[in-house]
Amino acid sequence: MERWLNRVAVVTGASSGIGSAIAKDLVNSGLTVIGLARRIERVKELQEKLPAAQRNRLVPLYCDVGSEKSVNEAFDWICQHYDGIDILVNNAGTLQTGQLVDMKIAHIQQVIQTNIMGIVLCTQRAYRSMRERQFDGHIVLINSILGHKLQSAQVGVAPDLNIYPPSKHAVNALTEMYRQEFLGLGTRIKVTSISPGAVDTEIIPDSLRHIANKTILQSEDISQAVLFAIATPPHVQIHELTIKPLGEII
Ligand code: NDP
């Protein structure tokens, strides 16, 4: 991890759950973390809970990752105040319950805009910063088990995850597309997809929480996987890490 000491990581969705844990663990590992979220008051609360010596290395910053304007404003600010972005953790994600066949189109679009376009918008800005400085950085994508496999059908039950699994399947394809682009463009920038099963956070709908019962991961289990992926030597690229709670049935 020494090569990341005093480097700058941007973590999207740092106000809650997995993103908060990643931000905290990266700060603890010696990085400066720009914690992006719409609810920056929650990132400030996280900052206040850090040991005093670490507090100034977590920087809360407003960003709606689904908005090109908001992403550009946030990343412009980061580039003005720091040398550049060395690690980007695309963690922000959203889930709306309902069925594709009759739910509000605006809710479906919001998931696509956050879970897919948020990654595309933030990764463009992080890549630009890495390229300008000829720095071999790392892009991490927080994917999901549901990006690889859908839950099995249950008789008489209409699933309520709608566009969320398709949005995470897109994250799989994005991971490989970025890998090929980074390679083809002659960089040594790494990309890693991390796919958790159920994690005990606010995003989990009651339908999944019920299935998960006690077989559930904690946010720290995922942040430790991020640390593992970024700590690999320059010739090693973790392409995909799938993390299931022991006993998970899907
Ligand atoms: P939470 O609901 O606890 O956190 C979601 C985070 O995403 C919040 O910090 C929220 O910040 C942020 N976010 C949502 N929309 C936006 C937006 N438009 N702009 C900026 N930030 C946004 O859930 P998790 O911590 O569980 O989710 C983190 C990631 O992990 C997601 O990508 C999720 O799909 C994935 N995941 C979660 C699993 C689980 O079981 N919990 C399993 C597999 C994957 P704010 O609202 O303040 O903007």
Boltz pocket constraint, residues with backbone or C-beta under 6 A from the ligand:
constraints:
  - pocket:
      binder: B
      contacts: [[A, 12], [A, 13], [A, 14], [A, 15], [A, 16], [A, 17], [A, 18], [A, 19], [A, 36], [A, 37], [A, 38], [A, 39], [A, 40], [A, 63], [A, 64], [A, 65], [A, 66], [A, 90], [A, 91], [A, 92], [A, 93], [A, 94], [A, 114], [A, 142], [A, 143], [A, 144], [A, 145], [A, 195], [A, 196], [A, 197], [A, 198], [A, 199], [A, 200], [A, 201], [A, 202], [A, 203], [A, 204]]
      max_distance: 6.0
